[in-house]
């Protein structure tokens, strides 16, 4: 369900109910929550925003901006120009901001070889740099779990392992990120339609439309979404100026973000940053509708599994094993004595 709150025609136009230009989004949402009365679901969704500071929403122009899917090409061009100006003013870097629409007839998917992953976390850090994630406070889209051999029980995984060398002989490594589900629960619970799934399977977020209710974060069974409790910080020289409007442009405090399969790369024929940096070739990416793609061949020929299959999300992030690596009988994970690397 999409609920349109209010949409002005310009930054100088009077606000709702006669509000003067310059009113804060926090103040408006507080008033709107009381005004809707019987709309309990909307009131519950908006209530967390009462506690956000007034500067969580930097400009009235941004607040009044249309939803991405409703903007004309001219309005989208204006929005991207605003992003360029804001980035240049804040970081002293002139970015290239483009809109990358989905490729028709394509369904992107990831396949990850658990027999090869060595837990080096190079994918994590490449993702942070590519997608302009906050360094302080630290935000990461990819979690790498160190798992005891012989189990797929995620409760036994350690996200905070700290070793001088990896891999460790008694463990294997399980990277987890947004699974770009074919049946995404995060999309269903968003009260304002700020997140949706596009035709190539990628679930995206309109950062300017997100109200920060975090319903999507709670609905995701893979803990794949991140909420910016504080203003994201990127160090000098750490900004990637090659930006997609729905992907790696800088975000603000009070909104949710997540992995988007590096759509500013993949929709122009490149591979995701995490794949390119993997030193052991554990990550594979491609179009599952193309029978000749590497991902399609893996799905046909390997022992493939998905996480939390029972919840019915139909992930497009698959895990598989090489047959040459042994595993315990009856165990869904890499077995005792199997190697963690190639």
MOLINWO-V511746 format. One record per backbone hydrogen bond with DSSP energy under -1.0 kcal/mol. NH is the residue of the N-H (numbers start at 0). CO is the residue of the C=O. Records with the same first field share a line. If there is no record, write none. Layout:
NH: CO / CO
This chain:
12: 9
14: 18
17: 14
18: 15
22: 19
27: 23
28: 24
29: 25
30: 26
31: 27
32: 28
33: 29
34: 30
35: 31
38: 35
39: 37
42: 38
43: 39
44: 40
45: 41
46: 42
48: 45
49: 46
50: 47
51: 48
55: 52
62: 58
63: 59
69: 66
75: 71
76: 72
77: 73
78: 74
79: 75
80: 76
81: 77
82: 78
83: 79
84: 80
85: 81
86: 82
87: 83
88: 84
89: 85
90: 86
91: 87
95: 240
97: 242
105: 102
107: 199
108: 285
109: 315
110: 283
111: 317
112: 281
113: 319
115: 112
116: 112
124: 120
125: 121
126: 122
127: 123
128: 124
129: 125
130: 126
132: 127
134: 232
138: 133
142: 175
144: 173
145: 157
146: 171
148: 169
149: 333
150: 147
155: 152
156: 153
157: 145
170: 167
171: 146
173: 144
175: 142
181: 313
182: 312
187: 183
188: 184
195: 203
197: 201
200: 197
203: 195
205: 193
206: 204
208: 205
209: 205
217: 213
218: 214
219: 215
225: 256
227: 254
228: 226
237: 234
242: 95 / 240
244: 97
246: 243
248: 243
253: 227
256: 225
264: 261
265: 261
266: 262
267: 264
268: 265
269: 264
275: 271
276: 272
283: 110
285: 108
287: 106
289: 286
292: 289
296: 292
297: 293
298: 294
299: 295
300: 296
301: 297
303: 301
304: 318
310: 307
311: 308
315: 178
317: 109
318: 304
319: 111
324: 321
330: 327
334: 325
337: 334
